[in-house]
Amino acid sequence: MRDSPVLDTPLDAGSVCRGIQRLFARNDIWLMPEMPLRNGRRADLMGLDTKGRIVIVEVKVQRGDLLGDGKWPDYLDFCDRFYWGLPPQIDRNILDGADYRPDCCGIVVADGYDGEIVRPAPLHPLAAARRKTEVERLARAAMRRATVAIDPHCAPWGNSE
């Protein structure tokens, strides 16, 4: 990972997301930010790898936010791989504890320029029917966002994500 210009400056979530998206894009894994899930949660980043497997990244830029996040297990039913996305300055040792289930969670460290997988996320395959449903939802959301970006007048039509 490229060194951040000033590591003492806290990074915002958008910068960390950008670094993660660049890392994953180089590996042909395409992520979309702020993807609503059917359980009412919203994945910070959600996308697909080259084999159609679903990846979710939960981004935390403050230690307190990481410590206080009790909802993250709700994402596991919607992905084949789950990652924590963190800026370089956060101590990630807590993610090795049993409460954070290192057996099913990877870790990506990123700044606004790039990222690095410091712990690969193990594969926990979704049921085929669940994956199909989620891939279709992800595709429709991406198409809707692309259409609205080209023609904002389309925004009120169809179902929101």
C-alpha positions in Angstrom: 0.0 0.0 0.0 1.2 3.5 -0.8 2.1 5.6 2.2 -0.6 8.1 3.1 0.7 11.7 3.0 -0.1 12.3 6.6 -0.9 9.2 8.7 -1.6 11.3 11.8 -4.6 12.9 10.1 -7.8 10.8 10.6 -9.2 9.6 7.3 -12.8 9.8 6.5 -14.9 6.8 5.4 -15.0 8.0 1.8 -11.2 8.0 1.6 -10.9 4.5 3.0 -13.7 3.3 0.7 -11.9 4.8 -2.3 -8.6 3.0 -1.4 -10.5 -0.3 -0.9 -12.3 0.1 -4.2 -9.0 0.7 -6.1 -7.4 -2.4 -4.5 -10.4 -4.6 -5.3 -10.8 -3.1 -8.9 -7.2 -4.1 -9.7 -8.2 -7.6 -8.7 -11.4 -7.4 -10.9 -13.7 -7.2 -7.9 -16.2 -4.4 -8.4 -17.8 -2.7 -5.4 -20.7 -0.4 -5.0 -21.0 1.9 -1.9 -24.0 2.1 0.4 -25.9 -1.0 -0.7 -29.2 -1.6 1.2 -29.8 -5.1 2.4 -33.1 -6.8 2.7 -32.7 -6.9 6.5 -32.7 -3.1 6.8 -29.0 -2.8 7.1 -26.8 -1.0 4.6 -23.4 -2.4 3.5 -20.7 0.2 3.2 -19.3 -1.6 0.1 -20.8 -4.6 -1.6 -19.8 -6.2 -4.9 -18.9 -9.2 -6.9 -15.7 -11.1 -7.7 -15.0 -12.8 -11.0 -16.9 -15.9 -10.0 -20.1 -14.1 -9.0 -19.4 -14.4 -5.3 -20.6 -11.5 -3.1 -18.2 -9.5 -1.1 -19.2 -7.0 1.7 -16.8 -4.6 3.4 -17.8 -2.8 6.6 -15.7 0.4 6.9 -14.7 1.8 10.3 -12.5 4.9 10.7 -12.8 5.4 14.5 -11.8 2.8 17.2 -14.9 3.6 19.2 -17.1 2.9 16.2 -15.4 -0.4 15.7 -15.8 -1.3 19.3 -19.4 -0.3 19.4 -20.6 -2.1 16.3 -22.8 -4.9 17.3 -24.8 -5.1 14.0 -22.0 -6.4 11.8 -23.0 -10.1 12.0 -26.2 -9.1 10.2 -24.1 -8.8 7.0 -22.9 -12.3 7.0 -26.1 -13.7 5.6 -25.7 -11.6 2.5 -22.1 -12.4 1.4 -19.7 -15.1 0.6 -16.8 -13.1 2.0 -16.8 -10.3 4.6 -14.0 -7.8 5.3 -13.4 -5.1 7.8 -12.1 -2.0 6.1 -9.9 0.2 8.3 -7.5 3.2 7.9 -3.8 2.4 8.7 -3.8 4.3 12.1 -6.5 2.2 13.8 -5.2 -0.6 16.0 -6.7 -3.7 14.4 -5.7 -6.2 17.1 -9.2 -6.2 18.5 -10.3 -8.0 15.3 -8.4 -11.0 16.4 -10.7 -11.6 19.3 -13.5 -14.1 19.3 -16.2 -11.5 19.3 -15.1 -10.4 15.9 -15.0 -13.9 14.5 -11.6 -13.9 12.7 -12.6 -17.3 11.3 -15.0 -15.6 8.9 -13.8 -12.0 8.6 -10.9 -10.6 6.5 -9.2 -7.2 7.1 -8.4 -4.6 4.5 -6.3 -1.5 5.5 -6.7 1.5 3.2 -6.1 5.2 2.8 -7.4 7.4 0.1 -5.0 6.1 -2.5 -4.8 2.4 -2.2 -5.4 -0.6 0.1 -3.9 -3.9 1.3 -5.5 -7.1 2.4 -3.8 -7.9 5.7 -6.0 -10.9 6.4 -7.9 -12.6 3.6 -11.6 -13.3 4.2 -12.4 -17.0 4.2 -15.0 -18.2 1.8 -18.4 -19.0 3.4 -20.6 -19.8 0.4 -24.1 -18.5 0.4 -26.9 -20.9 -0.7 -27.3 -20.7 -4.5 -30.8 -19.2 -4.3 -29.8 -16.5 -1.8 -26.7 -15.6 -4.0 -28.9 -15.3 -7.1 -31.4 -13.0 -5.3 -28.6 -10.8 -4.0 -26.7 -10.6 -7.2 -29.9 -9.6 -9.0 -30.6 -6.9 -6.4 -27.0 -5.7 -6.7 -27.2 -5.5 -10.5 -30.6 -3.7 -10.5 -29.3 -1.2 -8.0 -26.1 -0.6 -10.0 -28.2 -0.1 -13.2 -30.5 2.3 -11.5 -27.6 4.3 -10.1 -26.0 4.4 -13.6 -29.3 5.5 -15.2 -30.0 8.2 -12.6 -26.4 9.5 -13.0 -27.0 10.0 -16.7 -30.6 11.3 -16.4 -31.5 12.6 -12.9 -35.1 12.9 -14.0 -35.4 9.1 -13.7 -34.7 9.2 -9.9 -38.3 9.2 -8.8 -39.2 6.1 -10.9 -39.1 2.5 -10.0 -38.2 1.2 -6.6 -35.5 2.9 -4.6 -32.6 0.6 -3.6 
